[in-house]
């Protein structure tokens, strides 16, 4: 399966701490996107990182991509209660014309 | 700029019926993709349309179909509904084809099949 596998499946941290979640995949990719979803609502796009990029930042978010290890990580710094959500990675492989979503990490930030 | 809109937001149908869901992309976006989300299977790709042409279709039966209009609005249709079709259906739009562009998702249509 090309599906991105996310780790951990669930994560609970205190407000102010950093949260790290990982996405691993099996094939070569064109790009990878990270999304956030609150309580079964629509997905919010966070960051797109292309296969030739190694790191991208957006506010408190940092995404890294290691194509040799076929993995990506999403770091949320100084987490807030409002960051409580499920986080998904989605991978795009050349020739497939579709994104394959990971199983998601459920993050809970305790106030 | 208005986001992606989906109608209706909630829908209850019975087995055997058919349903049509609508998605209006962000203005200027030409690609619309559809996904099904269930607790058991997660997010699964249904199809992507770009300039009124279907680029790809996921591993779903022929009961699932879609189309895109010249104004980029898209509809998906599910015929002969089954209980297992109960899900959150999400559409996403992107400026160009999805592989090189960010996808922006709508709030989804929650379909319940009784």
Interface residues (C-beta under 8 A of the other chain):
Chain A: X30 X31 X33 X35 X40 X41 X42 X43 X44 X45 X48 X88 X90 X92 X94 X96 X97 X98 X99 X100 X101 X102 X103 X104
Chain B: X4 X33 X35 X37 X42 X43 X44 X45 X48 X55 X56 X58 X88 X90 X92 X97 X98 X99 X100 X101 X102 X103 X104 X105 X106 X107 X108 X110
